[in-house]
Amino acid sequence: KASAYNMAASQDLADLLNKQFSVDDWHYFPNLLDKLFSDKNDTIHVVNKQFCAVGGLVPIKGFDLLIKAFAALYKDDPECTLIIAGEGGERKNLQQLAASLGVSQAVQFLGAISREQVKGLMASSCCYMLSSHIETFGVVVIEALSQGTPVISTRCGGPESILTLEDGVFVPINSVEAMADAMIYIINNEHNYDREQIRQRCLAEFSEAAFIKGMVEIYQSFIDK
């Protein structure tokens, strides 16, 4: 109540907080992109039909949905691959799910990898997948976009403040069919996504320079008052 300005990491979270406190004081101000991702390695080549995802292997991240959607895609296009990076209690269950769906040979679990390796994985993939049930922001989305990689994301809160139609595709939460259709769409329309423009749009909004500029402007407006 005593603050001059309240910031939330996504418009969805700002709306929730305004509703929770019956106010109109919360404003969207995004998280910033890790400086590591501001640079792009131009020697990395995109692997055709390679999809990737990064995150903790926990139920809220919806990796089971992703594997089921991938299995539907793989049935008609066995050249596709899915690489999942991250650790968590669901790893064994997810590996068993991939086996039961007959896609173990096309789904790779990398386990925990370094930030540099995450960057390389995103840069080499034709599409980044976010299958979460809820995200207050979605840092992995801006990390993928910073490498020029289109994103398929569930409408889980945070990404709605990040992703545009020029950058990727939204799908409903818990819809295997919609996610599989989106993956097919990306494969068929990959040439329509300008990876350099995706990267530049991301840097313009989420880079460290953009974050500092926006924050200074907010501070300055209240100092001036």
C-alpha atoms as one frame of an Amber mdcrd trajectory, in Angstrom:
protein
   0.000   0.000   0.000   2.887   2.346   0.706   4.698   1.681  -2.573   4.689
   4.151  -5.438   4.604   1.477  -8.137   3.992  -2.290  -8.146   5.399  -4.578
 -10.832   4.500  -8.127 -11.842   6.452 -10.340 -14.240   3.481 -10.886 -16.588
   0.171  -9.225 -17.399  -1.595 -12.372 -16.235   0.054 -12.100 -12.808  -0.668
  -8.353 -12.638  -4.348  -9.028 -13.357  -4.423 -11.725 -10.673  -2.849  -9.444
  -8.069  -5.182  -6.570  -8.927  -8.138  -8.904  -8.524  -6.775 -10.397  -5.310
  -6.300  -6.994  -3.671  -9.218  -5.215  -5.403  -6.877  -2.536  -6.765  -5.467
  -1.321 -10.069  -1.901  -0.837  -8.845  -0.033  -3.713 -10.432   1.724  -3.240
 -13.781   3.412  -5.671 -16.139   7.193  -5.393 -16.143   8.991  -8.398 -17.660
  11.947 -10.349 -16.378  15.176  -9.854 -18.242  17.160 -12.132 -20.508  20.339
 -13.610 -19.054  23.304 -11.828 -20.634  24.642 -15.200 -21.839  21.717 -15.441
 -24.263  22.209 -11.977 -25.733  24.931 -13.376 -27.969  24.236 -15.932 -30.677
  26.617 -18.570 -32.003  26.235 -18.381 -35.774  28.207 -21.611 -36.250  25.301
 -23.664 -34.857  23.034 -25.037 -37.561  19.358 -25.809 -37.099  18.624 -29.535
 -37.071  15.649 -30.298 -39.284  12.530 -31.399 -37.337  14.295 -31.285 -33.966
  12.063 -30.072 -31.125  13.372 -29.319 -27.642  12.212 -28.482 -24.132  14.051
 -27.504 -20.952  12.832 -27.581 -17.368  12.368 -29.476 -14.153  10.782 -32.871
 -14.759   7.792 -32.264 -12.497   4.045 -32.668 -13.218   3.293 -28.928 -13.488
   5.601 -28.658 -16.528   3.354 -30.970 -18.571   6.101 -33.028 -20.194   3.695
 -35.977 -20.374   1.476 -33.863 -22.642   4.490 -33.000 -24.786   5.574 -36.620
 -25.200   2.044 -37.684 -26.140   1.821 -34.876 -28.706   5.218 -35.810 -30.095
   4.141 -39.451 -30.381   1.149 -38.380 -32.481   3.497 -36.388 -34.722   6.072
 -39.171 -34.920   3.488 -41.666 -36.128   3.244 -39.796 -39.429   6.734 -38.310
 -39.514   9.420 -40.615 -38.039  12.170 -38.153 -38.977  11.197 -35.932 -36.023
  13.133 -35.902 -32.762  12.451 -34.487 -29.301  15.209 -33.531 -26.858  14.309
 -32.856 -23.223  16.855 -31.280 -20.847  16.368 -31.197 -17.100  16.067 -33.420
 -14.048  13.251 -34.236 -11.662  11.147 -36.876 -10.001   9.102 -37.549 -13.144
  12.022 -38.623 -15.320  11.458 -42.370 -14.947   7.713 -42.018 -15.554   8.321
 -39.897 -18.643  10.838 -42.372 -20.026   8.335 -45.180 -19.454   5.646 -43.117
 -21.185   7.898 -42.612 -24.211   8.576 -46.353 -24.301   4.881 -47.235 -24.034
   4.101 -44.904 -26.935   6.864 -46.390 -29.071   8.975 -43.233 -29.350  11.928
 -44.001 -27.043  14.262 -44.037 -30.030  13.239 -40.481 -30.943  12.998 -38.879
 -27.483  16.282 -38.049 -25.771  16.540 -37.164 -22.074  19.728 -35.167 -21.473
  19.355 -34.677 -17.724  20.785 -31.512 -16.181  22.934 -29.497 -18.603  24.827
 -26.196 -18.416  23.370 -22.836 -19.426  25.725 -22.773 -22.421  24.437 -26.185
 -23.478  20.830 -24.999 -23.085  21.617 -22.096 -25.381  23.137 -24.421 -27.980
  20.209 -26.831 -27.785  17.705 -24.039 -28.338  19.713 -22.574 -31.212  19.952
 -25.938 -33.008  16.253 -26.808 -32.691  13.546 -25.965 -35.207  11.149 -25.194
 -32.352  11.101 -24.822 -28.573   8.217 -26.451 -26.658   6.606 -25.124 -23.463
   3.908 -27.477 -22.183   3.451 -26.066 -18.657   0.159 -25.920 -16.786   1.159
 -22.588 -15.247   4.035 -20.076 -15.597   4.227 -16.644 -14.000   6.614 -15.569
 -16.771   8.508 -18.228 -18.737  12.195 -17.326 -18.932  12.847 -20.304 -21.217
  10.568 -18.686 -23.807  12.690 -15.546 -24.085  15.851 -17.661 -24.005  14.621
 -19.628 -27.015  13.468 -16.504 -28.842  16.867 -14.900 -28.228  18.353 -17.660
 -30.375  15.794 -17.019 -33.111  13.909 -20.231 -32.333  10.106 -20.258 -32.772
   8.122 -21.385 -29.728   5.007 -23.479 -29.211   3.527 -22.654 -25.815   0.477
 -23.513 -23.786  -1.633 -20.573 -22.639  -0.346 -20.947 -19.097  -0.136 -17.319
 -17.924   3.263 -15.741 -18.418   3.986 -16.579 -22.070   0.917 -14.633 -23.191
   2.895 -11.474 -22.347   5.880 -12.656 -24.384   4.992 -14.658 -27.466   3.583
 -13.091 -30.639   2.121 -14.670 -33.760   5.377 -13.835 -35.543   7.327 -15.846
 -32.947   5.318 -19.038 -32.622   2.032 -20.711 -31.742  -0.195 -20.865 -28.662
  -2.126 -24.008 -27.738  -4.621 -24.708 -24.943  -3.417 -26.399 -21.762  -3.875
 -30.173 -21.711  -4.648 -30.513 -25.429  -2.462 -33.219 -26.936  -4.166 -32.848
 -30.314  -3.666 -29.069 -30.455   0.011 -29.383 -29.537   0.600 -32.093 -32.143
  -1.151 -29.955 -34.764   1.041 -26.980 -33.789   4.183 -29.070 -34.235   3.009
 -30.103 -37.695   2.272 -26.451 -38.462   5.803 -25.397 -37.464   7.359 -28.088
 -39.681   5.247 -27.040 -42.662   5.750 -23.307 -42.105   9.258 -23.100 -40.666
  10.360 -21.030 -43.665   7.860 -18.310 -42.667   9.636 -17.658 -39.381  12.504
 -15.206 -39.756  14.891 -16.327 -37.022  16.890 -13.099 -37.049  13.754 -10.991
 -36.688  12.545 -13.229 -33.852  15.884 -12.700 -32.125  15.889  -8.928 -32.606
  12.310  -8.538 -31.313  13.295 -10.497 -28.215  16.410  -8.416 -27.534  14.515
  -5.167 -28.050  12.089  -6.054 -25.260  13.904  -8.384 -22.866  17.640  -7.634
 -23.067  19.533  -6.236 -20.100  19.681  -2.829 -21.823  15.908  -2.797 -22.369
  15.278  -3.893 -18.765  17.517  -1.175 -17.315  16.052   1.515 -19.584  12.506
   0.628 -18.535  13.375   0.420 -14.857  15.230   3.758 -14.878  12.266   5.435
 -16.576   9.942   4.184 -13.827  12.270   5.309 -11.041  12.862   8.659 -12.723
   9.153   9.380 -13.124   8.650   9.130  -9.368  11.843  10.972  -8.499  10.643
  13.840 -10.710   7.389  13.980  -8.785
